[in-house]
Amino acid sequence: MAGHGFPLHRRGLLGLGVLALLRPATGWAEPALPAQDLKMIGKAKVVEVVDGDTVRLDNREQVRLVGTQAPKLPLDRPNFKKWPFADESKARLEALCLGRSVTLHAGGAERDRHGRVLAHLACDGVWLQGAMIEGGFARVYTFKDNRALADRMLPLEASARTDKRGLWADATYRVRRADDPTLIEAVDGIPGYLIVQGKVRKVGSAGGRWFLNFGADRTSDFTATVAPDDAEAFAGVDLAGYADRVLQVRGWLEARNGPSMDLTHPEQIEIVARD
């Protein structure tokens, strides 16, 4: 979509007056929340923006903007390195909602293991998750028990990525190639949660676990797997049919017979093409 005044680049952004630069250009329509697909669970005022995907409310609740992952700040965690574009992401969310009332809407699990509320937020008609993703201030980050509106968020992210808006202008967040021999080096690095693209060479299963092999050597090349405990989430999905297709998969990269990624729900997989 045109007319939004992006992309934004990290270098020199804050010194130029971040709040002014983070405002959408005149005429830009921020995405509205598809509230009909969710359950409204509350309304409150945002009194603090913790980072680009977390806020505190005047009722003392801390809310995680479910479905998104913004670049991370240290937040008093020892030896934690700030991710690129974290300050800009936080500033954008502040510009969208700080000091204003928001409505909270649930589409899955309503709390995480830290006790935070998990919700989609709307402020003056603007869907905060959609605005953050569309501007390139956050990425799509869904869970098996919380994947509502993934079909709305993924196209917004794809558009931001194509136009190199926000964080997508930084190579840290680039889509990685499945056949990149250095992919294993991204394990435990920043951002850790990656999008990897490549052609599936072979699909197999053993012991109830599915393997999507993106290379000829399953002991060293990139593999995406579906564990037996996650098979129910893929009911109706033809995993074997992914053979010979070019996919983008997203998740946390691990070292397990080469670079590996666990897939817990279908929204982690996007079909790019069939060769």
GINOR-V945301 format. One line per field, one symbol per residue. ss: DSSP state (~ for helix, > for strand, _ for the rest). phi: phi as a letter, one per 30 degrees, with the letter a starting at -180 (. if undefined). burial: # if it has 16 or more other C-alpha atoms within 10 Angstrom, else .. Layout:
ss = ???
phi = ???
burial = ???
This chain:
ss = _____________~~~_~~~~~____________~~~_>>>>>>>>>>>>>__>>>>____>>>>_>>>________________~~~~~~~~~~~~___>>>>>>____>_____>>>>>>>__>>~~~~~~~____>>>_>__>___~~~~~~~~~~~~~___~~~~_~~~__>>_____~~~~______>>>>>>>__>>>>>__>>>>>_________>>>>_~~~~~~~____~~~~__>>>>>>>>>>>___>>>>___~~~>>>>>>_
phi = .cjcicdccddidddcjddddddddejdcddcddddcbcdblbacdcacdadbbbccdcidcccdejbbcedcdhiddicdddeiddddddddeddbdibdbccbcbaecbcdciddcadcbbhicddeddddddicacdbcbecabeiedddddddddddddhdhdddcdecdddddcddceedddicccidbcbblcddabbbaiiccbcccbdcdcbddbcbbdedcdddceicdddddeiccbcbblddbcahjdbbdccadddcbdcacd
burial = ...#.####...#....#..##.#.....####.#..#.#..###############....############..........###############..########.#.....########..###################.#####..##.######.########.##.####....##.##..##.###########......######..#.########..##.#.....#..##############..############......
